[in-house]
Amino acid sequence: MEEYSDRTPADIARYPMVPIRDVVIFPFTKVAFKIGRPGSVRALEMALASDRTIFLSTQHDATVAAFQLLAATGQLRASSLALDAPLYDPSVHYNENANRWFGLGPNTSTGYILP
């Protein structure tokens, strides 16, 4: 039985990492972008001091990712967002527009949003 070790295995390489956002960078291309955070500057200095190889990681907006997950799983509904607007009721919409001919007639819209 092997004992636990904190050492990095020999077949795994470690590189300084810089998180980037709003930039698309393809492998083996040269791209200019600004680095300003202290951790990113240290990572760049480490890369320049060694073999000039750096690991670039995309940075995600956590709020956008959370809403994308809710939408993908069918849980993103107006009723769950607690919006300050009346929810859409199809029967009310039908009753308001049942006697209109192709959208012609008095506008009695109540400003509902979809649930």
C-alpha distance (Angstrom), angle and dihedral (degrees) to the residues before:
residue distance angle dihedral
M1 . . .
E2 3.80 . .
E3 3.76 120.8 .
Y4 3.77 121.8 -128.6
S5 3.79 115.0 -98.3
D6 3.80 133.2 -173.3
R7 3.79 91.7 -151.4
T8 3.80 118.4 112.0
P9 3.82 111.8 -112.0
A10 3.79 115.4 -109.1
D11 3.82 93.7 -115.9
I12 3.83 94.0 57.5
A13 3.80 120.6 82.6
R14 3.79 123.1 -153.5
Y15 3.80 120.5 -144.6
P16 3.80 133.1 178.6
M17 3.82 109.3 -101.2
V18 3.80 130.9 -143.6
P19 3.82 120.0 -171.6
I20 3.80 112.6 -141.7
R21 3.79 133.1 -171.9
D22 3.81 136.0 -167.0
V23 3.82 90.9 18.5
V24 3.79 131.8 100.6
I25 3.79 113.8 -153.2
F26 3.79 123.9 -178.1
P27 3.84 123.0 -151.5
F28 3.80 117.1 -84.8
T29 3.80 94.2 11.3
K30 3.78 129.8 123.6
V31 3.80 115.3 -125.6
A32 3.79 130.5 168.2
F33 3.80 117.4 -138.4
K34 3.80 135.8 151.7
I35 3.78 123.5 -100.1
G36 3.77 116.8 -168.2
R37 3.79 112.0 148.2
P38 3.81 113.6 99.9
G39 3.81 94.2 -123.3
S40 3.80 91.5 50.7
V41 3.80 91.6 48.2
R42 3.84 90.2 51.6
A43 3.81 90.6 49.3
L44 3.80 91.0 50.9
E45 3.81 91.5 48.3
M46 3.82 90.1 50.5
A47 3.82 90.6 51.1
L48 3.79 92.5 48.7
A49 3.82 91.2 48.6
S50 3.82 92.5 54.0
D51 3.82 129.2 29.8
R52 3.85 96.0 -35.4
T53 3.82 92.3 -112.8
I54 3.77 118.0 136.6
F55 3.82 133.7 176.6
L56 3.82 113.9 -129.4
S57 3.79 117.1 -158.5
T58 3.78 127.2 -169.7
Q59 3.76 116.1 -122.6
H60 3.81 119.9 -139.4
D61 3.76 128.6 -152.5
A62 3.81 103.6 -118.9
T63 3.81 93.5 -150.6
V64 3.80 93.6 53.3
A65 3.81 90.8 45.1
A66 3.82 91.0 51.7
F67 3.81 92.7 52.0
Q68 3.82 91.2 45.5
L69 3.80 89.3 53.9
L70 3.81 91.8 48.9
A71 3.81 91.2 48.7
A72 3.82 92.9 47.5
T73 3.79 92.1 51.7
G74 3.82 94.0 45.8
Q75 3.80 94.4 -112.7
L76 3.81 98.0 113.1
R77 3.80 103.2 100.5
A78 3.78 132.3 146.6
S79 3.79 89.3 -120.0
S80 3.81 90.7 58.6
L81 3.83 93.4 47.2
A82 3.83 94.7 60.5
L83 3.80 92.3 -134.8
D84 3.79 118.9 -177.0
A85 3.82 94.5 -120.5
P86 3.79 135.5 88.0
L87 3.80 115.0 -92.8
Y88 3.79 120.2 -115.9
D89 3.80 113.8 -98.0
P90 3.84 112.4 -169.4
S91 3.81 93.6 -155.4
V92 3.82 91.7 56.0
H93 3.81 90.6 48.4
Y94 3.80 90.8 48.5
N95 3.79 93.2 49.4
E96 3.81 91.4 48.5
N97 3.81 92.6 51.6
A98 3.82 104.9 29.3
N99 3.81 94.3 103.2
R100 3.80 96.6 41.4
W101 3.77 118.9 104.9
F102 3.85 111.0 -135.9
G103 3.77 93.1 -31.4
L104 3.79 95.9 -48.1
G105 3.76 119.0 130.3
P106 3.79 138.9 60.4
N107 3.80 114.5 -23.4
T108 3.80 108.6 -122.3
S109 3.78 97.9 162.6
T110 3.79 114.4 158.0
G111 3.80 96.7 -162.4
Y112 3.78 97.2 -113.4
I113 3.80 121.1 174.4
L114 3.78 125.6 -146.1
P115 3.82 115.6 -94.4
